[in-house]
Amino acid sequence: MAAVADSLCLTASAVSQQISQLEEEVGLPLTERQGRGVRLTRAGEVLVEHTERLMMVLDEAKADLAHLKSEIAGVLRVAVFPTVAAALLPHVVNALRETYPYLQIMLDELEPSDGLTSLGSWQSDVSFVDDLSLQLSAKQSSAEYVHILDDYLYALLPENHALAEKQTLSIAALRDEQWALDSASSVYAEFVQNLCRRAGYEPKVNANCRGVEVVSAMVSAGCSVTVMPGLRIAYRLNKVAAVKLAPEVKRRISIAYRKGERNHPAVRVFVEQAVKSAIELGLANEVGA
């Protein structure tokens, strides 16, 4: 209830009242208590299924009407996570501004799983996601995905570290190191820890950080090592060596949009430009090269 209230900018009591009103209208309970929270009843699940189909039809109608306009215009709301936002989105926004001056791109910085939720609740029109997040949260059946690029992971070491001159490094080679983890995304931090566990050890974490700035400071000072995506290290980090992991580890980055809007002109040109910009910037074929 609290999560729904937050996403809709309502109070939890307002959400509860709306659900109670729906239950009165359909004559069936739509939610039931489960522990400290609630879950949908079968009637609630049926109503959600029908609602998703209705919203898809509305999206299709909106897309068809947009095709009748002489200009691609309006606001396109984009959910994007920090690495892609910094490396790719400025190029996309500038290119679209030149070609479609009446199309306004509004960015909302969200982690991939939150971006997918935003898309599903119609708070965003498109959302950048990665397969690390999608492994832990089921893909939405109402969404489609277009692959943009593969982002390879690197070990980050102090520049004077004994392993800094290696061409590649395995996760196992970092068994005895102290680790700094970017915990701003719990999904990514858990993914890195699982890489270590699959290599046969639990990483010794001496810094749980809330952003790349503190992580890179810990590494450059010689306090820690870490693993970061290639997009994160597109800009030079002082006193830090980046060594590609072997065997290769990568995340697949895609754009998600609702199926009903697959033919929406603004969605179409945004996706096309994102693919084009990734190629022009060398991200689609050089990240991890």
Secondary structure, DSSP 8 states (H G I E B T S, - for coil): -HHHHHHHT--HHHHHHHHHHHHHHHTS--EEEETTEEEE-HHHHHHHHHHHHHHHHHHHHHHHHHHTSSS--EEEEEEE-HHHHHHTHHHHHHHHHHH-TTEEEEEEE--HHHHHHHHHTTS-SEEEEEHHHHHHS---TTEEEEEEEEEEEEEEEETTSTTTT-SEE-GGGGTTSEEEEETTSHHHHHHHHHHHHHTTS--EEEEEESSHHHHHHHHHTTS-BEEEEGGGGSS--TTEEEEEESS--EEEEEEEEEGGGTT-HHHHHHHHHHHHHHHHTTHHHHTT-
